[in-house]
Amino acid sequence: MPEKTEFRVENAHSYDRRGPVRWVLSHIVRYKLFGLLMLGCYTLAWFVYAGAPVMIGRAAEEIARPTAPNGLLLIALGILALLITDGLSMLTGTMAGEHVAARVTADARAELYASLLGKSQAFHDRQRVGDIMARATDDVAQLGSLIVPGVSLSFEMIMGLIVPLLYIGLLSAELLIVPLLFITSYLILVRRYMRRLTPVSRAQRDQFGRLNAGLEETVSGIEVVKASAQELFERRKYRTSARQLRDFFVRQGQIEALYLPLLVYGFALGLMLLHALWLYRAGRVGIAEVIGAVGLMNLLRFPTFISVFSFSTVQSGLASAERILQIIRAETGLDENPRGYSAPLAGAIVFEDVSFGYADQGRKSKDEGASLGDGRPKTKDEGASLGDGRPKTKDGRPKTKGQTASVYDSASNTETPALVLRPSSSVLTTHEEDGRPKTKGQTASVYDSASNTETPALVLRPSSSVLNNISFTASPGETIAIVGQTGSGKSALTQLVNRTYDASEGRVLIDGVDVREWNLTALRSQIAKIEQDVFLFSRSIAENIGFGAPGASREQVEQAAREAQAHDFILQMPEGYDTVIGERGVTLSGGQRQRIALARAFLNNPRILILDDSTSAIDSATEDQIQRAIRRAQQGRTTLLITHRLAQIRWADRILLLDGGRLVAQGTHDELLRRSPLYRRIFARYDAELPPLEQPEAAELQPAGAHPALALDDV
């Protein structure tokens, strides 16, 4: 089954992601010719290089017992040819290895970037930007070091052990005893070394990510740091994190310093010489074999020494590969649905009994408490309960009002005191008989300790729920204003329209088709959203305006800017439309940023327009001009407008009033002023005469979050 993703690259190469080693190898296999060339050159280099000590032994024997007038010269020329071949082979192999390393690094970076683009908003909400940047930069760079010099030196190490042994065996099988004993002890010691080094390498990479994340947060929030005079605190926090990273490097150095194979090699070299001389005195080998064998044994020093560096580099690279794979393999809740419904939008929007919570998208919201074993967030009744769902004291008695229970947080393995808000005789039980948590729609029971009876009651929705049972319809071309107190779920509602998140329950229909059945690109390309916190890229103004329509001409960009009342101030910039603005548009005022965002939306020509308090940072004179531009842009488009500005609400076709995640009233401005006490309170700050209050909306008769089984004074 293909993995879910919001973005796919056509004809992208498929890699084996079952593990870091398999993943790296699948990248290398793409360039197998260069990889094989590297391995072949290194193999040839070691065979010719190891032949030099053998030839030196022959030269010593030639000196002692000459066989030809020019015998020594021929041997010397042979040694020279071997060493030249070794140098050329190593050069070619290294160039091939560097080519593979550069290609793998670029491919891994592109794969990670595409994966990040395909992750859902819920996934990105859980991540720290600095840690993502560390993985995309330093961890990816470590993959190149993994191949060269990591893999290249590791292969050299293997060949540096095997080839000399083969030559020693060809000289005399008896001379292999000491080298084989050394190789055995070497493998045992290296295995122990790797077991100690691996966890340190992984912890080192993780700590680097945390250090980078902290740095990014401080730099991004430097205005808050300075305004709060917390430079000293941030410096101490960063130094603590940097020291932890330093400690991991020190720990790695300590492990490498205790690398015993080098000590064992020193003993093995001495024993090899003694053994060779003993065999020589016994007449079993000649002087050429003794010199050649000792020279070959001396070659084992390079792989023994370089293995310290190569193993550390390989482990660091594999730890980085694992961190990259954690991001690539992370599940995302949304899918691009490439074969889904795709058609021009008319703009009809229907919400059918929609409920939504950020916790249901795979992360905790700010208000979410500790989670149950099944991943559901605890309600205030569940959080303080024991086995039967009722809060209890240490001796097993039910908690009374004013006493404290404890909420267990599995993430931190801690318990936090929690005040029991229920009366002493009434506690809500929210578990099945088998101990499983109750789900929505099931019944719980209110336990009365005085009468020892339980009364059925509906289960409360977890506190992380943002929207509850929202139902409404917006016709094509209709303007819907969404109002409510802070935290009532206005922005969350609009985020379900363009499928930034999926509804936890119910359906959101666009033109009669569930948004989950739409092709994601086809859906989002016809919806534009302008938020209060406008994001602009560190690019030219023209590129920012044309971001949603890359093929737009300069004339179209300028026309969109004129409609958004941005053309005049853009011309006053140093380079006009080619002026490069700072990161996130920090060189512009809030009003200028929002007008550029409006121009971007106008140029995109959306069928559904979402304005999330998008004129909050614009002065009244400019706002009037922009409102006229927006009304022109609204013609034939469905508009969802989040605002508390009376001037904008008045010309909405219909107003939705949210309270505590519930839709409590809807109608025109005048209708809600007559029927909704909550709506009247929101606009009581305006010095305007309000019409007499008629019968309130039924949904407003019960406060948000109230429960039919509980009296209001119980909470």
Helices and strands as residue ranges (DSSP letters): H 20-29, H 32-64, H 71-118, H 121-126, H 129-134, I 135-139, H 140-145, I 146-151, H 152-171, G 173-176, H 177-220, H 222-227, H 231-257, H 261-281, H 287-299, H 301-329, E 349-357, G 358-361, H 380-383, E 404-409, E 414-419, E 426-429, E 443-448, E 453-458, E 465-474, E 479-484, H 490-497, E 505-510, E 513-514, G 515-517, H 520-524, E 527-530, H 541-545, H 554-563, H 567-571, G 576-578, G 583-585, H 590-604, E 608-612, H 620-634, E 638-642, H 646-650, E 654-659, E 662-667, H 669-675, H 677-682, G 698-700, G 712-714
